């Protein structure tokens, strides 16, 4: 679909080549107005419904969340949001019902029981997941009566939405994908140590675990309080870089154990070497400790930490705050790359996806309105002429340079080329506990066991609780009645 849009856009975008000289040809773009933008997308079969036919127009939606996703934009930003289209074109609005993050599901249950449910909530993966347990507990409803993933507007989202299916129905409105974790570094520190730049290694297809590990080993010195790795994400991100996960979902929606994956075994052996050879930050025997009272990115500017795998959004605070932690942004010290790839793998780089998504609450008064808002959001995601406010902010407000912008796009393309979703977060607590042990017992132990030991000590419980979850899903699919697990 993006290729079709690009071809149509090429026919209507006006540009001029001005001069050649020493500077070469220069392109002057003429942007299109909203009507032209809609015409381009319509030529690719992508349209929003006419106002007079749009179900959910002229209504107010109720949004339960720990943050307000709709009313915190500057005047020049709001026009580029789906909410602006929803409000200005369709006469809609959103009422924010504020809740505490940790109490959000309890608050939702209370509202549902009091017969006063909101219309929708955010949903995601890992810590913000609402699938599958919250869906099976009767807190959410299927979105298929309102969202057609086969419509051109939603092309490219169905593969990810298929992760969130019960009884043949989708339970998340997936608007867009995002990059979960990248590997940031300070270019000055990399140069001072004589290391090759990870971004250049990536572009040359030489950014592998072997190169990464050698850097970590050369850099680390516990006597100097200098450790290559810090943070909470690096172990999981290394496993994700294989394209495999311990808990997998098959094409029939059945969860299964992937503990015997050779790719995961290689990743866990690498993690074991990192732990055993003291290459990650700790404070004595406190293996969960993070530097500077858990300040994310601490040690990067000073050269006490080499790599701090984390999400890209952590590089979008004020320039002063980012420069104080990661390095001088204006001087180009902050840079990032994808996680390195397995040199024995399939040759691909993998980045786990986060999702931008809504979930429709069970008993919502206005599910059609949620679908209309989501469609407006999706339209803005793919609109070829809308000013990319995120990109503009990154350049002008956060001082990202061309290398960072190019790598941002590269990481996004990696993520969406082979979507991988973290399926944890809304699982039965006993299953989540086992997954926690599998993921953390090497890297967070004073005397780490091997992957072979850890997986065998957890295998029976892992497979038992997966079977219980599959039984609950089968019962829900058959009866449609809420489960209590």
JOFEN-V182979 format. One record per helix or strand. SS is the DSSP state (a for helix, b for strand). FROM is the first residue (numbers start at 1). TO is the last residue. If there is no record, write none. Layout:
# JOFEN-V182979
ss:SS from:FROM to:TO
ss:SS from:FROM to:TO
This chain:
# JOFEN-V182979
ss:a from:2 to:12
ss:b from:14 to:18
ss:b from:26 to:30
ss:a from:34 to:43
ss:a from:51 to:53
ss:b from:60 to:65
ss:a from:75 to:78
ss:a from:82 to:88
ss:b from:93 to:98
ss:a from:101 to:113
ss:b from:120 to:123
ss:a from:126 to:128
ss:a from:133 to:136
ss:b from:140 to:140
ss:a from:152 to:154
ss:a from:158 to:161
ss:b from:165 to:166
ss:b from:169 to:170
ss:b from:173 to:179
ss:b from:182 to:186
ss:a from:187 to:192
ss:a from:198 to:203
ss:b from:208 to:208
ss:a from:209 to:219
ss:b from:221 to:221
ss:a from:222 to:224
ss:b from:226 to:229
ss:a from:234 to:240
ss:b from:247 to:249
ss:b from:255 to:257
ss:a from:262 to:276
ss:b from:280 to:280
ss:b from:283 to:283
ss:b from:286 to:286
ss:a from:291 to:294
ss:b from:305 to:307
ss:b from:310 to:310
ss:a from:312 to:315
ss:a from:319 to:325
ss:b from:334 to:337
ss:b from:341 to:341
ss:b from:353 to:361
ss:a from:367 to:382
ss:a from:389 to:396
ss:a from:402 to:417
ss:b from:421 to:421
ss:a from:429 to:440
ss:a from:451 to:479
